[in-house]
């Protein structure tokens, strides 16, 4: 029988409440930086997705300015 398959009885749970609380607190401290990084990542994804649209507009506008003559020639040629 594996450890994860063992039933956890209320009697054992009540006897070792202090250990359980220490384990919860310890894992909270260990994984807290990971949670903070995930929150920062979500925020940055939202901000970056807004700037991607702006970046595309800037690139296309600059491209049109640089190659204006060729674009006009192609429009007239068609």
PLY file of the C-alpha trace (Angstrom):
ply
format ascii 1.0
element vertex 78
property float x
property float y
property float z
element edge 77
property int vertex1
property int vertex2
end_header
0.00 0.00 0.00
1.33 3.41 -0.93
1.41 6.37 1.46
-1.05 8.45 -0.57
-3.59 5.57 -0.44
-3.62 5.43 3.38
-6.80 6.79 4.95
-6.32 9.78 7.24
-8.44 9.27 10.35
-9.76 12.18 12.45
-8.06 10.78 15.55
-4.61 10.95 13.96
-5.43 14.33 12.45
-6.36 15.81 15.85
-3.26 14.44 17.55
-0.92 16.02 15.00
-2.61 19.38 14.35
0.52 21.29 15.33
2.65 19.40 12.82
0.04 19.96 10.13
0.01 23.71 10.80
3.81 23.85 10.67
3.79 22.00 7.35
1.17 24.37 5.89
3.18 27.41 7.00
6.48 25.98 5.72
5.09 25.14 2.30
3.47 28.58 2.14
6.86 30.22 2.71
8.56 27.92 0.19
6.00 28.46 -2.58
5.19 32.13 -1.88
7.90 33.47 -4.26
6.53 31.23 -7.00
3.03 32.62 -6.46
4.36 36.18 -6.56
6.19 35.41 -9.82
3.00 33.98 -11.29
1.05 37.14 -10.38
3.79 39.32 -11.90
3.78 37.13 -15.01
0.01 37.49 -15.45
0.26 41.26 -15.05
3.11 41.52 -17.56
1.25 39.38 -20.09
-1.71 41.76 -19.96
0.51 44.83 -20.30
2.58 43.33 -23.11
-0.50 42.26 -25.05
-1.60 45.92 -25.08
1.80 47.05 -26.38
1.92 44.43 -29.14
-0.91 46.18 -30.99
0.81 49.55 -30.59
4.12 48.09 -31.80
2.48 46.64 -34.93
0.94 50.00 -35.78
4.28 51.77 -35.35
6.16 49.22 -37.48
3.59 49.34 -40.32
3.52 53.15 -40.26
7.32 53.40 -40.42
7.38 50.80 -43.19
4.82 52.79 -45.18
6.83 56.00 -44.70
10.07 54.37 -45.85
8.59 52.61 -48.88
5.91 55.15 -49.80
7.11 55.52 -53.41
7.10 51.78 -54.06
3.66 51.37 -52.50
2.25 54.18 -54.68
3.88 52.70 -57.81
2.32 49.30 -57.10
-1.10 50.86 -56.56
-0.86 52.80 -59.86
0.46 49.73 -61.70
-2.46 47.53 -60.78
0 1
1 2
2 3
3 4
4 5
5 6
6 7
7 8
8 9
9 10
10 11
11 12
12 13
13 14
14 15
15 16
16 17
17 18
18 19
19 20
20 21
21 22
22 23
23 24
24 25
25 26
26 27
27 28
28 29
29 30
30 31
31 32
32 33
33 34
34 35
35 36
36 37
37 38
38 39
39 40
40 41
41 42
42 43
43 44
44 45
45 46
46 47
47 48
48 49
49 50
50 51
51 52
52 53
53 54
54 55
55 56
56 57
57 58
58 59
59 60
60 61
61 62
62 63
63 64
64 65
65 66
66 67
67 68
68 69
69 70
70 71
71 72
72 73
73 74
74 75
75 76
76 77
